[in-house]
C-alpha cells in the first residue's frame, strides 16, 4: 500500500506539494480549513489529487504516515496537536521537496532583508548563466519546481516557519541576514525560540558548506558561539575590516578571496554604484556577493549585478513623482525593524504613512529617525493610538486615515516639493487589506490617480 501523505494548507506551497507527492507515488490528500483559490482547485483536479476545503476532516488526516504543514499553520492549531499526540511526523514543504532533488541549494533567512538578498542572489546566478530556480517564500512553490523542472541550483528564501519543520534539509550555502524580535506570538513570546528557529538553516551543514552571516548583528554573533555550525563561516560588515567574506569601509565595498591565508581583495567598488541605496541594502549586497564568490562567479558579473539589480515589488519600490513629491511603496515593511531600514535610507524630508495591525510593536528604535527625517505622520489603520503615543510629541502633524486612497490624498496635501511620501507601515495589513501586497497595490493605484 502506498504511503499516505496529508498536506495541510492548499495554497501555492500545498498545491505544489500535492503535485510532487503524487508524482512520487504517494496516496495524497490536501486539506484546507479555508477556501482554496480557484486556480489551485483546477490544478489539483487536473492532477487527480484528492482535497477538501472549508474544514479539516480528522479521519482523513490523522491516518497519515506523514503530514506536510503549511508554514502559516501554528503548532497550537487543534489538528496539529492531535497529529502530534499520535506521533505522526510533521514536516515542511522545504523538507519534503529537498528529498527529491540533487540540485545545490542557496538558502537565505533573516528577520529583514531576506527577500531582497534572495532576489539579488537569483539575479546574479541568472546573469552568470546558471540553470537556477527561485522558491521558498517567493516565486513558484519549490515542491512544484522539483516535480516539474530540472534545475541545477535553487535559491530559496526561508522564513522561520518554513525552517521549523525541516530536519534533514542541508543548504550548500546558507545566508543569515540578521535576527531581531518578530513573530514572537508563534514562539511562546521567547526570543531565543525564534533565534533557534533561524539557526536551523545551518544545523545539517558540513565543512564542505558555507554559512554567511552579518558580523555586526550582535544576536547572530553571540548565538554562533552557542550553536554547532560545521560550515565554513564567511562574515560581512559595514564599517569593520574583515579578514574574509566582505566589508564596507569609507564608502567602499571590498569582496575578499575565499580560503586565503592573507586577505586578498578580489573586487572593490564604491557603494554609491550599488543599485540599492542605504546601509541595510549594502548588507544585502555584500551577502549576495559573498555567495556568488563561493560559486566562483566571475567578479565582473558580480559587479554588474550589484549595479543593475532592480528591487522587488513592495520593498522600497519607487512608484512616481507627482508635483515634485516622490512616492515610495514599502508595504512589505510589516515590522519596526523593516521600517527602521526604510527611514534610514531616506535622504529627503518624509511624509510617513504608517499603521495597521500592531504585532506588539516597540516604536522607540524609530524615534531618532522620526525626529530627524519625518515632518508629517499619516496613520493608516483602524487603531492608531500606539502610534500617536509613540510619536505625538516629536512630529508637528499626525492625521488618521482609513483607506489607501485617503492616506495618499492627505499625504500629498501636506507634502512639499522635494519631499518623499513613504508607505512603510511597520504593521501587518489585515485590518483594512487582504495582505501587504493588496495594501501596496491600493497605494500605487491611488498615487497613479492623483
N, C-alpha and C positions, 0 to 999 in steps of 0.2 A: 504493500500500500504506500502511496506517495506521502511524503512528509507534509503536514498541514501548516501552512504559513498564514497567519492572520495579520492584516495590515490595518492599523487604527489611524484614521485620517485619510481622506480621499482627495487631497489637493494635488499639487504638482509632484510633491515627493511621494505621496501614497500611490498615485496612478502609475508613476514610473516604477515603483517597487512591484506593483501588481504585474506589470508587463514583463519585468525581469524575472520575477518568481515563476510565472507561468512558463517562460522560455526555459527555465532551469528544471522544469518538470514537477513543480510542487502543486499540491492541492491548495488553491489560493482563494482567500475571502477578504474583501475590503469592507470595513465598517466605519461609518462617519456619523457622529451624533447630530451634525448639521446637514444642510442640503448641499449636494455636490454641484459644482458648476456644470453646465450643460456639456461643455467640451470634454470633461472627464467622464461623464456618463457615456457619451458616444464612444470614447476611446476604450473604456472598459468593456462596453457591449461588443465593440468590433473585435476585441481580443478574447472574448468569451471568458472574462474574469467575473466571478460572482461578487456582488456587492449589495450593501444596504445603506440607506441614508435616513437621517432623522432619528436614529436610535442605535443602541448597542445591544444586540440580542445575545445574552450571556451564553446560551447553549451552543451558539455558532462561533463564539470567540474563545471560550475557556476550554475548548477541546484542541487548542492549537499546540503544535510542537514548539513553535517559536512565534513571538509577536514582534512585528516591526511597528514602532510607535512614531507618530508624527512628532516633531520637536515642539509643537505648540501644546501638546497634552501634558499637564503636570503629573508628577508621581502621586499627588493626592487625589486624582480622579478615581472614582469608585471602581471602575473596570480594571484599572492598573493595580489597585490594592488587591483585588480579588485574584488577578493573574499572578501577582507576586506570592500570595498565600498558597497558590497551587504550584509554586516554583517553576512557572513557565518562563523560559528565558525571554527577556525583552531587549531588543536591540534597535539601533537607528538605521536609517537608510544608508548612511555612510559605512557602517559596519557591514551591512548586508551586501551592498554593491561591490565593496572592495574585495570580496571573496572571489569575484568572477572576472577580474581583470588583472593583467600582468603589467599594466601601464605604470609609469612612475608618477608620483603624486607630490605636488607642491601645495601645502595646506596652510591657510592663514587664519589666525584668530586674534582676538583682542577686543577690548571694550569699544574702542573708537579707531577709525582709520582702516578697518579690515576690508571694507568694500572697495575703497579707493586703491589700497595696496593690491588686492586681488585683481582688480581690473587692469592695474598697471603691469603686474606680472604677466597677465594674459596677453596684454598688448605687446610686451617685449618678446614673449615666446612666439607669438604670431608673426611679428616683424622679422624674427630670426629664422622663420620657415619651419617651425616645429609643428607636428601634427598634434594639436592640443585641444582639449575640451575644457569648458568652463562650467562649474556647477557648485553644489552646496547650497549656500544661502542666496545665490544669484544665478540667473540664467535657467536653462533647462535642468530638469531632475538629473542628478548624477546617475541614478539607477537606470533611468530611461536611456541615457547615453551608453552605459555599459551594455545594455540589451541591444541597442540598435546601431551603435557607431563602432569604430575600431581605432580609437585614439591611442597614441603612444605616451601621452602626458595628460594629466588633469591638473588644473588649477582650481582649488576648492576653497571657498570662503566658508568657515565653520563657526557657528555660534556655540556658546557653552551648552545649549540644549542639544545640539547635534553631537557634541563630544561626549555628553553624559552617558549615552548608551553605546559607546564604542569600547571594544575590549581587545581586539587584535589589530585594528587599523594602524598602519605604520606609514606615515609620510616620509618620503626620501628627504624632503626639505620642509621644515616647519618654521613659520614666522609667527612670533607672538608680539603684536604691536605695542600693547600696554594693558594694564589692568586697573580699572577704577570701579568703585561700587556701582552695580547695576543689577536689575532683575533679582534683587535680594529676596523678594517675596517667594521666588522659586527655590531658594536655598536656606530656608528657615531663618532668614534675616542674619545669617552668619557669613560675613565677608570671606572667611577662609574657605568655606564650602565652594563659593563661586571661584576663588583663586584656584583651588584644586581641580575644579572642572576645566578651567583654561589649560592647566598643565597636563591634562590628559593627552593633548596633542603630541607630546614628546614621550609618553610613557613606554611605547614599544620601539622607539628608535634605537639603532645600534651605532657603533662608532663609524660606520660607513655613511651615516646620515648627517644632516646639518640642522642645527637649531639656531635661528636668527632672532635676536631679541634687542630691546631698547635698553642700553646701558644707563640711561637717565631715569628710567622708571623704577623707583625705589621698591615698589611692591614686587615687580618681576625679579629684580636683582636679589632681594632678600629671600625670595622663595626658590630661586635656582639653588641656593645653598641647602635647602631642606627637601628638595625633590631629586630623585635619582634621574639624572639625564646623561645617557651614554653618548648622545650625538656630539659631533664637533660643534662647539659654540662660537658663533660669529656675532659680535655686538655692533650696534650703531649708536652714535651720539651726536648731539648738537652742542658743540662747544668744548667737548673733551677730546683730546687727541687719542685715538685708538691705535693699538698695535696690530689689529686685524679687523676685518669687517669694513666699516666705513665711518666717516665722521665729517662734520661741517665745522670749519674754523675760519673766522674772518670772512664770512660770506662765501667761502669756497668749499666745495664738496670734494672729498677725496675717497676714492674706492681703492681698497688695498688688495694686493695679491693674496690668494688663499694659501695656507700652509707654508708661508715663507718664514724663514728664521729671522729675517730682518724686515720690518715694514716696508713694502715696496708699493708706491702709488702707481696703479695702472691706469687710472682715469681721474682727472681733475677738471672741474668746471665750476663756473660761478652759479650760485643758486638762483640768481636773477634770471638765468636762462631756463630754469625749470618751467615746465608748462603750468605747474600748480604752485601757487604762492602761499606763504605763511609757514611758520615753524613746523606745525603739525604735518603739512604736506612734504616738507623736507624729510621728516621722519619716514613717511610712506615711500618717498622716492628712494631713500637710502636702503630700506628693507628690500624693495623690489630689485634694486641694482645689485645688492649682495647675492640674492637668489639667482639672478641672471648670470652673475660671475661664477657661481658654483656650477652652473650648467655650461660653462665655457662659451657663453655667447660673446661675440666679438664686442670690444669696447665701443666701436663706432656705432653699432646697433643700439647698445645701451644708451649712449649719449643722445642719439637721435630720438629714441623712445621717450626719454625724460623731457625732451624739448617739445615733442609733437603730441603728447598724450592728451586726450580730452576726457574730462571727468564724467562721472556717472550722473544720471538724472537725479534731481532732488538733493544733491550734495554740493553745496556752494555753486549752484548752477546759475550762470548769468541768463536772465530772461530778456530784458530790454532796457533801453534808456528812454525815458519819457520826459521831455522838457528839462533835460539835463540831470534828471534823477535816475540813478541806476537801481534796478530791481533784481534781487538775488534770492533764489529759491533754495533754502537749506532745510526743507521739510523733513529730511531723513534724520535731522538732529532731534532725537527723542529723549535725550538726557542732558544733564547740565554740562557734562564734560564735552560733548559734541558741540554744544553752543559756545562754550569757552573757546574752542578752537576757531569757530566761525568769527566770533567777535575779535579774537586776537589777530586774525588775518585782515581785518578791515582797516583801510588807511584813509577813509573819508568819514565825516560825521554820519551817524547811523540813526535811522528811524527803525526801531526794532519791533517786529511782530512776534509775540511770544505767548505761550499758554496752551492749555489743553488738559488732558488727564495727568495730574501730578502723580509721579511714582515715588512719593516720599522725598521730593527734591530738597536739597540744601543749596540755596542760591548764594551763599556767602562767597564762594570762589569767584563768582561773576562780578562782585561789587567793584573791584578796582577797574575792570574793563568797562563796566557800565558808566562809572564816574568819568572815565577818560574819553569814552567814544560815543555814548548814546545820548541823544538830545530829546527824543520822544519815545515813549513805550506805548505800543498799541497791543492791548490784550485780546487774544482770540481764544475764547473758551467759555464754558458755562459757569465756571467758578474761578475767579481771578484774585481772590483775597490774599493768597500767599505771595503773589507777585507784587501786589500793592504794598503789602507789609515789608517785603524784601527791598524794594527799590523806591518807594514813595518819597523818601527823604532826599534821594540823590538825583532824581530826574524831575525837571520842571513840569512836565506834562505827561499824564497817563490817561489813556482812554480805553473803554471797554467796547468790544465789537463781538458779534455772534455769527458772522459768516466771512468767508474769504473775500467776497466782493466788498463788503462793508469795510473790512480791515484795509484792503488795498486803497479804497477811496479816501479813508481817513488818513492813512499814511501819506498818500500823495498830497493831500491838502496841507499837511504840516511839514512836508519836506521842502527844502530849498534846492536851487540849482547847485550841483556839486555834492549832494548828499546821496547816501545809499539807503534804500528800503530793504531791510534784511528780514526774511521769514526764517527764523531759527528757533523753533518753539520750545525746546528743552523739555517737552512733554509728549506723551502719547496723544493720538488724534481721535480716539473713539467717542469723544463726547459730541463732536459735530461732523465727523468724517468717517468714511469706511475704513481708511488706513492712511498712513503717511503719504502714499502715492496720490490718493484721492485729494488730500489736502494740498499737495504740491501742484496737481493739475488744476484744481479750482483757483489757486493763487495765480498761476500762469495765465489762465483764461481771463481772470479779472484784470490782470496787467495789460493783456492784449486788447481788452475792451475799453481801456482808458481813453 
